[in-house]
């Protein structure tokens, strides 16, 4: 499914911030929102590629759009 390797959670958070998401809550997972969608990012290094693909899909982005934000 995903066409990207696993990436660190901090790098994923920075990319989602560029996409307009903001942090709502941090703990074992980081919860972010763009006022329409809520996504949850696990604090794993690296985040599994399949998990990351699902999060990107939930955020309403394509993998290519997400890669450009990295």
PyMOL Python script that loads the backbone (N, CA, C, O; Angstrom):
from pymol import cmd

cmd.read_pdbstr("""\
ATOM      1  N   UNK A   1       0.828  -1.201   0.000  1.00  0.00           N
ATOM      2  CA  UNK A   1       0.000   0.000   0.000  1.00  0.00           C
ATOM      3  C   UNK A   1       0.867   1.258   0.000  1.00  0.00           C
ATOM      4  O   UNK A   1       0.886   1.959  -1.012  1.00  0.00           O
ATOM      5  N   UNK A   2       1.589   1.584   1.081  1.00  0.00           N
ATOM      6  CA  UNK A   2       2.323   2.842   1.083  1.00  0.00           C
ATOM      7  C   UNK A   2       3.594   2.777   0.249  1.00  0.00           C
ATOM      8  O   UNK A   2       4.227   1.731   0.107  1.00  0.00           O
ATOM      9  N   UNK A   3       3.939   3.934  -0.295  1.00  0.00           N
ATOM     10  CA  UNK A   3       5.144   4.041  -1.103  1.00  0.00           C
ATOM     11  C   UNK A   3       6.176   4.884  -0.377  1.00  0.00           C
ATOM     12  O   UNK A   3       6.922   5.635  -1.006  1.00  0.00           O
ATOM     13  N   UNK A   4       6.222   4.767   0.924  1.00  0.00           N
ATOM     14  CA  UNK A   4       7.203   5.515   1.694  1.00  0.00           C
ATOM     15  C   UNK A   4       7.714   4.641   2.828  1.00  0.00           C
ATOM     16  O   UNK A   4       6.992   3.774   3.320  1.00  0.00           O
ATOM     17  N   UNK A   5       8.950   4.863   3.243  1.00  0.00           N
ATOM     18  CA  UNK A   5       9.479   4.078   4.355  1.00  0.00           C
ATOM     19  C   UNK A   5       8.897   4.582   5.674  1.00  0.00           C
ATOM     20  O   UNK A   5       8.253   5.631   5.707  1.00  0.00           O
ATOM     21  N   UNK A   6       9.116   3.854   6.743  1.00  0.00           N
ATOM     22  CA  UNK A   6       8.704   4.336   8.053  1.00  0.00           C
ATOM     23  C   UNK A   6       9.457   5.622   8.366  1.00  0.00           C
ATOM     24  O   UNK A   6      10.633   5.751   8.029  1.00  0.00           O
ATOM     25  N   UNK A   7       8.787   6.571   9.008  1.00  0.00           N
ATOM     26  CA  UNK A   7       9.432   7.841   9.338  1.00  0.00           C
ATOM     27  C   UNK A   7       9.257   8.143  10.824  1.00  0.00           C
ATOM     28  O   UNK A   7       8.300   7.668  11.435  1.00  0.00           O
ATOM     29  N   UNK A   8      10.161   8.925  11.418  1.00  0.00           N
ATOM     30  CA  UNK A   8      10.037   9.281  12.831  1.00  0.00           C
ATOM     31  C   UNK A   8       8.787  10.133  13.085  1.00  0.00           C
ATOM     32  O   UNK A   8       8.361  10.895  12.216  1.00  0.00           O
ATOM     33  N   UNK A   9       8.208   9.999  14.275  1.00  0.00           N
ATOM     34  CA  UNK A   9       6.962  10.719  14.569  1.00  0.00           C
ATOM     35  C   UNK A   9       7.138  12.233  14.531  1.00  0.00           C
ATOM     36  O   UNK A   9       6.216  12.936  14.118  1.00  0.00           O
ATOM     37  N   UNK A  10       8.282  12.755  14.943  1.00  0.00           N
ATOM     38  CA  UNK A  10       8.476  14.213  14.930  1.00  0.00           C
ATOM     39  C   UNK A  10       8.477  14.761  13.509  1.00  0.00           C
ATOM     40  O   UNK A  10       7.965  15.851  13.255  1.00  0.00           O
ATOM     41  N   UNK A  11       9.050  14.004  12.591  1.00  0.00           N
ATOM     42  CA  UNK A  11       9.055  14.435  11.190  1.00  0.00           C
ATOM     43  C   UNK A  11       7.639  14.408  10.611  1.00  0.00           C
ATOM     44  O   UNK A  11       7.268  15.288   9.834  1.00  0.00           O
ATOM     45  N   UNK A  12       6.853  13.402  10.989  1.00  0.00           N
ATOM     46  CA  UNK A  12       5.466  13.309  10.534  1.00  0.00           C
ATOM     47  C   UNK A  12       4.647  14.481  11.074  1.00  0.00           C
ATOM     48  O   UNK A  12       3.837  15.058  10.349  1.00  0.00           O
ATOM     49  N   UNK A  13       4.855  14.832  12.336  1.00  0.00           N
ATOM     50  CA  UNK A  13       4.124  15.944  12.943  1.00  0.00           C
ATOM     51  C   UNK A  13       4.436  17.252  12.213  1.00  0.00           C
ATOM     52  O   UNK A  13       3.532  18.043  11.945  1.00  0.00           O
ATOM     53  N   UNK A  14       5.697  17.477  11.895  1.00  0.00           N
ATOM     54  CA  UNK A  14       6.081  18.696  11.161  1.00  0.00           C
ATOM     55  C   UNK A  14       5.400  18.747   9.796  1.00  0.00           C
ATOM     56  O   UNK A  14       4.937  19.805   9.369  1.00  0.00           O
ATOM     57  N   UNK A  15       5.340  17.610   9.115  1.00  0.00           N
ATOM     58  CA  UNK A  15       4.711  17.561   7.800  1.00  0.00           C
ATOM     59  C   UNK A  15       3.208  17.852   7.901  1.00  0.00           C
ATOM     60  O   UNK A  15       2.659  18.578   7.072  1.00  0.00           O
ATOM     61  N   UNK A  16       2.549  17.288   8.908  1.00  0.00           N
ATOM     62  CA  UNK A  16       1.118  17.551   9.069  1.00  0.00           C
ATOM     63  C   UNK A  16       0.852  18.996   9.466  1.00  0.00           C
ATOM     64  O   UNK A  16      -0.187  19.547   9.104  1.00  0.00           O
ATOM     65  N   UNK A  17       1.768  19.624  10.202  1.00  0.00           N
ATOM     66  CA  UNK A  17       1.621  21.049  10.514  1.00  0.00           C
ATOM     67  C   UNK A  17       1.648  21.874   9.236  1.00  0.00           C
ATOM     68  O   UNK A  17       0.895  22.839   9.105  1.00  0.00           O
ATOM     69  N   UNK A  18       2.511  21.502   8.292  1.00  0.00           N
ATOM     70  CA  UNK A  18       2.572  22.196   7.000  1.00  0.00           C
ATOM     71  C   UNK A  18       1.261  22.027   6.227  1.00  0.00           C
ATOM     72  O   UNK A  18       0.891  22.883   5.424  1.00  0.00           O
ATOM     73  N   UNK A  19       0.569  20.922   6.478  1.00  0.00           N
ATOM     74  CA  UNK A  19      -0.697  20.643   5.801  1.00  0.00           C
ATOM     75  C   UNK A  19      -1.876  21.339   6.478  1.00  0.00           C
ATOM     76  O   UNK A  19      -3.014  21.212   6.024  1.00  0.00           O
ATOM     77  N   UNK A  20      -1.612  22.077   7.566  1.00  0.00           N
ATOM     78  CA  UNK A  20      -2.676  22.814   8.229  1.00  0.00           C
ATOM     79  C   UNK A  20      -3.219  22.180   9.492  1.00  0.00           C
ATOM     80  O   UNK A  20      -4.199  22.668  10.054  1.00  0.00           O
ATOM     81  N   UNK A  21      -2.605  21.106   9.949  1.00  0.00           N
ATOM     82  CA  UNK A  21      -3.042  20.465  11.186  1.00  0.00           C
ATOM     83  C   UNK A  21      -2.353  21.122  12.374  1.00  0.00           C
ATOM     84  O   UNK A  21      -1.246  21.647  12.254  1.00  0.00           O
ATOM     85  N   UNK A  22      -3.025  21.083  13.527  1.00  0.00           N
ATOM     86  CA  UNK A  22      -2.423  21.613  14.746  1.00  0.00           C
ATOM     87  C   UNK A  22      -2.561  20.553  15.840  1.00  0.00           C
ATOM     88  O   UNK A  22      -3.461  19.714  15.807  1.00  0.00           O
ATOM     89  N   UNK A  23      -1.655  20.615  16.799  1.00  0.00           N
ATOM     90  CA  UNK A  23      -1.648  19.630  17.885  1.00  0.00           C
ATOM     91  C   UNK A  23      -2.749  19.951  18.880  1.00  0.00           C
ATOM     92  O   UNK A  23      -2.867  21.081  19.353  1.00  0.00           O
ATOM     93  N   UNK A  24      -3.555  18.943  19.192  1.00  0.00           N
ATOM     94  CA  UNK A  24      -4.613  19.084  20.196  1.00  0.00           C
ATOM     95  C   UNK A  24      -4.163  18.522  21.540  1.00  0.00           C
ATOM     96  O   UNK A  24      -4.424  19.097  22.596  1.00  0.00           O
ATOM     97  N   UNK A  25      -3.467  17.362  21.470  1.00  0.00           N
ATOM     98  CA  UNK A  25      -3.104  16.666  22.709  1.00  0.00           C
ATOM     99  C   UNK A  25      -1.868  15.803  22.439  1.00  0.00           C
ATOM    100  O   UNK A  25      -1.696  15.256  21.350  1.00  0.00           O
ATOM    101  N   UNK A  26      -1.019  15.697  23.453  1.00  0.00           N
ATOM    102  CA  UNK A  26       0.158  14.840  23.346  1.00  0.00           C
ATOM    103  C   UNK A  26       0.240  13.918  24.552  1.00  0.00           C
ATOM    104  O   UNK A  26      -0.071  14.315  25.675  1.00  0.00           O
ATOM    105  N   UNK A  27       0.651  12.715  24.313  1.00  0.00           N
ATOM    106  CA  UNK A  27       0.825  11.706  25.351  1.00  0.00           C
ATOM    107  C   UNK A  27       1.566  10.554  24.706  1.00  0.00           C
ATOM    108  O   UNK A  27       2.613  10.760  24.093  1.00  0.00           O
ATOM    109  N   UNK A  28       1.036   9.335  24.834  1.00  0.00           N
ATOM    110  CA  UNK A  28       1.635   8.211  24.125  1.00  0.00           C
ATOM    111  C   UNK A  28       1.412   8.359  22.627  1.00  0.00           C
ATOM    112  O   UNK A  28       2.163   7.806  21.823  1.00  0.00           O
ATOM    113  N   UNK A  29       0.388   9.099  22.259  1.00  0.00           N
ATOM    114  CA  UNK A  29       0.084   9.425  20.869  1.00  0.00           C
ATOM    115  C   UNK A  29      -0.088  10.939  20.781  1.00  0.00           C
ATOM    116  O   UNK A  29      -0.376  11.594  21.783  1.00  0.00           O
ATOM    117  N   UNK A  30       0.088  11.484  19.597  1.00  0.00           N
ATOM    118  CA  UNK A  30      -0.159  12.903  19.365  1.00  0.00           C
ATOM    119  C   UNK A  30      -1.434  13.007  18.542  1.00  0.00           C
ATOM    120  O   UNK A  30      -1.552  12.373  17.494  1.00  0.00           O
ATOM    121  N   UNK A  31      -2.385  13.799  19.011  1.00  0.00           N
ATOM    122  CA  UNK A  31      -3.641  13.999  18.307  1.00  0.00           C
ATOM    123  C   UNK A  31      -3.598  15.366  17.649  1.00  0.00           C
ATOM    124  O   UNK A  31      -3.284  16.370  18.289  1.00  0.00           O
ATOM    125  N   UNK A  32      -3.923  15.391  16.341  1.00  0.00           N
ATOM    126  CA  UNK A  32      -3.891  16.634  15.578  1.00  0.00           C
ATOM    127  C   UNK A  32      -5.219  16.816  14.844  1.00  0.00           C
ATOM    128  O   UNK A  32      -5.926  15.847  14.565  1.00  0.00           O
ATOM    129  N   UNK A  33      -5.548  18.080  14.534  1.00  0.00           N
ATOM    130  CA  UNK A  33      -6.791  18.374  13.834  1.00  0.00           C
ATOM    131  C   UNK A  33      -6.588  19.527  12.869  1.00  0.00           C
ATOM    132  O   UNK A  33      -5.746  20.398  13.087  1.00  0.00           O
ATOM    133  N   UNK A  34      -7.378  19.521  11.792  1.00  0.00           N
ATOM    134  CA  UNK A  34      -7.409  20.650  10.861  1.00  0.00           C
ATOM    135  C   UNK A  34      -8.802  21.275  10.829  1.00  0.00           C
ATOM    136  O   UNK A  34      -9.174  21.914   9.845  1.00  0.00           O
ATOM    137  N   UNK A  35      -9.569  21.091  11.897  1.00  0.00           N
ATOM    138  CA  UNK A  35     -10.944  21.567  12.076  1.00  0.00           C
ATOM    139  C   UNK A  35     -11.975  20.699  11.350  1.00  0.00           C
ATOM    140  O   UNK A  35     -13.166  20.818  11.637  1.00  0.00           O
ATOM    141  N   UNK A  36     -11.560  19.831  10.419  1.00  0.00           N
ATOM    142  CA  UNK A  36     -12.484  18.926   9.748  1.00  0.00           C
ATOM    143  C   UNK A  36     -12.190  17.476  10.108  1.00  0.00           C
ATOM    144  O   UNK A  36     -13.099  16.655  10.234  1.00  0.00           O
ATOM    145  N   UNK A  37     -10.901  17.174  10.271  1.00  0.00           N
ATOM    146  CA  UNK A  37     -10.476  15.800  10.546  1.00  0.00           C
ATOM    147  C   UNK A  37      -9.614  15.766  11.801  1.00  0.00           C
ATOM    148  O   UNK A  37      -8.956  16.746  12.153  1.00  0.00           O
ATOM    149  N   UNK A  38      -9.634  14.632  12.455  1.00  0.00           N
ATOM    150  CA  UNK A  38      -8.760  14.406  13.607  1.00  0.00           C
ATOM    151  C   UNK A  38      -7.915  13.181  13.284  1.00  0.00           C
ATOM    152  O   UNK A  38      -8.444  12.146  12.878  1.00  0.00           O
ATOM    153  N   UNK A  39      -6.599  13.299  13.465  1.00  0.00           N
ATOM    154  CA  UNK A  39      -5.697  12.180  13.227  1.00  0.00           C
ATOM    155  C   UNK A  39      -4.890  11.906  14.498  1.00  0.00           C
ATOM    156  O   UNK A  39      -4.657  12.807  15.305  1.00  0.00           O
ATOM    157  N   UNK A  40      -4.477  10.676  14.660  1.00  0.00           N
ATOM    158  CA  UNK A  40      -3.687  10.271  15.820  1.00  0.00           C
ATOM    159  C   UNK A  40      -2.380   9.672  15.318  1.00  0.00           C
ATOM    160  O   UNK A  40      -2.379   8.741  14.512  1.00  0.00           O
ATOM    161  N   UNK A  41      -1.268  10.216  15.804  1.00  0.00           N
ATOM    162  CA  UNK A  41       0.056   9.775  15.385  1.00  0.00           C
ATOM    163  C   UNK A  41       0.741   9.112  16.576  1.00  0.00           C
ATOM    164  O   UNK A  41       0.906   9.746  17.618  1.00  0.00           O
ATOM    165  N   UNK A  42       1.142   7.846  16.440  1.00  0.00           N
ATOM    166  CA  UNK A  42       1.834   7.180  17.549  1.00  0.00           C
ATOM    167  C   UNK A  42       3.244   7.728  17.714  1.00  0.00           C
ATOM    168  O   UNK A  42       3.868   8.160  16.744  1.00  0.00           O
ATOM    169  N   UNK A  43       3.741   7.708  18.945  1.00  0.00           N
ATOM    170  CA  UNK A  43       5.112   8.156  19.206  1.00  0.00           C
ATOM    171  C   UNK A  43       6.036   6.958  19.039  1.00  0.00           C
ATOM    172  O   UNK A  43       6.508   6.375  20.015  1.00  0.00           O
ATOM    173  N   UNK A  44       6.283   6.603  17.784  1.00  0.00           N
ATOM    174  CA  UNK A  44       7.161   5.478  17.475  1.00  0.00           C
ATOM    175  C   UNK A  44       8.247   5.970  16.541  1.00  0.00           C
ATOM    176  O   UNK A  44       8.019   6.860  15.721  1.00  0.00           O
ATOM    177  N   UNK A  45       9.411   5.394  16.667  1.00  0.00           N
ATOM    178  CA  UNK A  45      10.516   5.752  15.782  1.00  0.00           C
ATOM    179  C   UNK A  45      11.095   4.489  15.184  1.00  0.00           C
ATOM    180  O   UNK A  45      11.768   3.739  15.892  1.00  0.00           O
ATOM    181  N   UNK A  46      10.865   4.225  13.924  1.00  0.00           N
ATOM    182  CA  UNK A  46       9.978   4.947  13.020  1.00  0.00           C
ATOM    183  C   UNK A  46       8.547   4.430  13.120  1.00  0.00           C
ATOM    184  O   UNK A  46       8.295   3.353  13.662  1.00  0.00           O
ATOM    185  N   UNK A  47       7.620   5.213  12.590  1.00  0.00           N
ATOM    186  CA  UNK A  47       6.229   4.763  12.499  1.00  0.00           C
ATOM    187  C   UNK A  47       6.180   3.766  11.347  1.00  0.00           C
ATOM    188  O   UNK A  47       6.713   4.041  10.272  1.00  0.00           O
ATOM    189  N   UNK A  48       5.562   2.633  11.552  1.00  0.00           N
ATOM    190  CA  UNK A  48       5.421   1.594  10.537  1.00  0.00           C
ATOM    191  C   UNK A  48       4.846   2.200   9.254  1.00  0.00           C
ATOM    192  O   UNK A  48       3.948   3.040   9.318  1.00  0.00           O
ATOM    193  N   UNK A  49       5.352   1.784   8.097  1.00  0.00           N
ATOM    194  CA  UNK A  49       4.928   2.347   6.817  1.00  0.00           C
ATOM    195  C   UNK A  49       3.429   2.153   6.567  1.00  0.00           C
ATOM    196  O   UNK A  49       2.774   3.051   6.037  1.00  0.00           O
ATOM    197  N   UNK A  50       2.881   1.002   6.940  1.00  0.00           N
ATOM    198  CA  UNK A  50       1.450   0.763   6.729  1.00  0.00           C
ATOM    199  C   UNK A  50       0.607   1.645   7.644  1.00  0.00           C
ATOM    200  O   UNK A  50      -0.436   2.151   7.229  1.00  0.00           O
ATOM    201  N   UNK A  51       1.044   1.830   8.868  1.00  0.00           N
ATOM    202  CA  UNK A  51       0.347   2.722   9.796  1.00  0.00           C
ATOM    203  C   UNK A  51       0.383   4.146   9.270  1.00  0.00           C
ATOM    204  O   UNK A  51      -0.631   4.844   9.285  1.00  0.00           O
ATOM    205  N   UNK A  52       1.555   4.581   8.803  1.00  0.00           N
ATOM    206  CA  UNK A  52       1.704   5.935   8.270  1.00  0.00           C
ATOM    207  C   UNK A  52       0.814   6.137   7.051  1.00  0.00           C
ATOM    208  O   UNK A  52       0.222   7.204   6.889  1.00  0.00           O
ATOM    209  N   UNK A  53       0.712   5.131   6.198  1.00  0.00           N
ATOM    210  CA  UNK A  53      -0.169   5.213   5.032  1.00  0.00           C
ATOM    211  C   UNK A  53      -1.619   5.414   5.430  1.00  0.00           C
ATOM    212  O   UNK A  53      -2.338   6.184   4.793  1.00  0.00           O
ATOM    213  N   UNK A  54      -2.054   4.731   6.475  1.00  0.00           N
ATOM    214  CA  UNK A  54      -3.428   4.889   6.965  1.00  0.00           C
ATOM    215  C   UNK A  54      -3.674   6.270   7.552  1.00  0.00           C
ATOM    216  O   UNK A  54      -4.744   6.849   7.359  1.00  0.00           O
ATOM    217  N   UNK A  55      -2.692   6.797   8.266  1.00  0.00           N
ATOM    218  CA  UNK A  55      -2.827   8.134   8.859  1.00  0.00           C
ATOM    219  C   UNK A  55      -2.915   9.187   7.755  1.00  0.00           C
ATOM    220  O   UNK A  55      -3.719  10.116   7.836  1.00  0.00           O
ATOM    221  N   UNK A  56      -2.091   9.038   6.733  1.00  0.00           N
ATOM    222  CA  UNK A  56      -2.106   9.983   5.605  1.00  0.00           C
ATOM    223  C   UNK A  56      -3.469   9.950   4.919  1.00  0.00           C
ATOM    224  O   UNK A  56      -4.016  10.995   4.568  1.00  0.00           O
ATOM    225  N   UNK A  57      -4.010   8.760   4.731  1.00  0.00           N
ATOM    226  CA  UNK A  57      -5.332   8.619   4.109  1.00  0.00           C
ATOM    227  C   UNK A  57      -6.408   9.273   4.986  1.00  0.00           C
ATOM    228  O   UNK A  57      -7.285   9.971   4.476  1.00  0.00           O
ATOM    229  N   UNK A  58      -6.342   9.046   6.302  1.00  0.00           N
ATOM    230  CA  UNK A  58      -7.304   9.643   7.221  1.00  0.00           C
ATOM    231  C   UNK A  58      -7.228  11.171   7.209  1.00  0.00           C
ATOM    232  O   UNK A  58      -8.222  11.854   7.457  1.00  0.00           O
ATOM    233  N   UNK A  59      -6.030  11.699   6.916  1.00  0.00           N
ATOM    234  CA  UNK A  59      -5.839  13.152   6.880  1.00  0.00           C
ATOM    235  C   UNK A  59      -6.362  13.759   5.576  1.00  0.00           C
ATOM    236  O   UNK A  59      -6.397  14.981   5.429  1.00  0.00           O
ATOM    237  N   UNK A  60      -6.765  12.913   4.638  1.00  0.00           N
ATOM    238  CA  UNK A  60      -7.289  13.414   3.375  1.00  0.00           C
ATOM    239  C   UNK A  60      -6.205  13.793   2.388  1.00  0.00           C
ATOM    240  O   UNK A  60      -6.443  14.576   1.468  1.00  0.00           O
ATOM    241  N   UNK A  61      -5.016  13.242   2.574  1.00  0.00           N
ATOM    242  CA  UNK A  61      -3.893  13.538   1.689  1.00  0.00           C
ATOM    243  C   UNK A  61      -3.517  12.288   0.894  1.00  0.00           C
ATOM    244  O   UNK A  61      -3.883  11.170   1.256  1.00  0.00           O
ATOM    245  N   UNK A  62      -2.778  12.504  -0.196  1.00  0.00           N
ATOM    246  CA  UNK A  62      -2.193  11.377  -0.914  1.00  0.00           C
ATOM    247  C   UNK A  62      -0.764  11.216  -0.415  1.00  0.00           C
ATOM    248  O   UNK A  62      -0.207  12.121   0.207  1.00  0.00           O
ATOM    249  N   UNK A  63      -0.186  10.077  -0.688  1.00  0.00           N
ATOM    250  CA  UNK A  63       1.188   9.839  -0.263  1.00  0.00           C
ATOM    251  C   UNK A  63       2.137  10.833  -0.936  1.00  0.00           C
ATOM    252  O   UNK A  63       3.096  11.301  -0.323  1.00  0.00           O
ATOM    253  N   UNK A  64       1.859  11.149  -2.203  1.00  0.00           N
ATOM    254  CA  UNK A  64       2.709  12.095  -2.928  1.00  0.00           C
ATOM    255  C   UNK A  64       2.632  13.483  -2.295  1.00  0.00           C
ATOM    256  O   UNK A  64       3.657  14.151  -2.155  1.00  0.00           O
ATOM    257  N   UNK A  65       1.432  13.927  -1.911  1.00  0.00           N
ATOM    258  CA  UNK A  65       1.283  15.231  -1.244  1.00  0.00           C
ATOM    259  C   UNK A  65       2.048  15.239   0.079  1.00  0.00           C
ATOM    260  O   UNK A  65       2.719  16.216   0.412  1.00  0.00           O
ATOM    261  N   UNK A  66       1.942  14.149   0.822  1.00  0.00           N
ATOM    262  CA  UNK A  66       2.628  14.065   2.104  1.00  0.00           C
ATOM    263  C   UNK A  66       4.148  14.092   1.914  1.00  0.00           C
ATOM    264  O   UNK A  66       4.858  14.766   2.661  1.00  0.00           O
ATOM    265  N   UNK A  67       4.640  13.358   0.915  1.00  0.00           N
ATOM    266  CA  UNK A  67       6.088  13.330   0.649  1.00  0.00           C
ATOM    267  C   UNK A  67       6.615  14.726   0.351  1.00  0.00           C
ATOM    268  O   UNK A  67       7.719  15.072   0.771  1.00  0.00           O
ATOM    269  N   UNK A  68       5.839  15.534  -0.371  1.00  0.00           N
ATOM    270  CA  UNK A  68       6.276  16.911  -0.680  1.00  0.00           C
ATOM    271  C   UNK A  68       6.409  17.749   0.584  1.00  0.00           C
ATOM    272  O   UNK A  68       7.238  18.658   0.631  1.00  0.00           O
ATOM    273  N   UNK A  69       5.615  17.465   1.602  1.00  0.00           N
ATOM    274  CA  UNK A  69       5.660  18.224   2.850  1.00  0.00           C
ATOM    275  C   UNK A  69       6.799  17.785   3.775  1.00  0.00           C
ATOM    276  O   UNK A  69       7.168  18.513   4.696  1.00  0.00           O
ATOM    277  N   UNK A  70       7.350  16.602   3.529  1.00  0.00           N
ATOM    278  CA  UNK A  70       8.477  16.140   4.336  1.00  0.00           C
ATOM    279  C   UNK A  70       9.659  16.993   3.996  1.00  0.00           C
ATOM    280  O   UNK A  70      10.741  16.799   4.550  1.00  0.00           O
TER     281      UNK A  70
END
""", "prot")
cmd.dss("prot")
cmd.show_as("cartoon", "prot")
cmd.util.cbc("prot")
cmd.orient("prot")
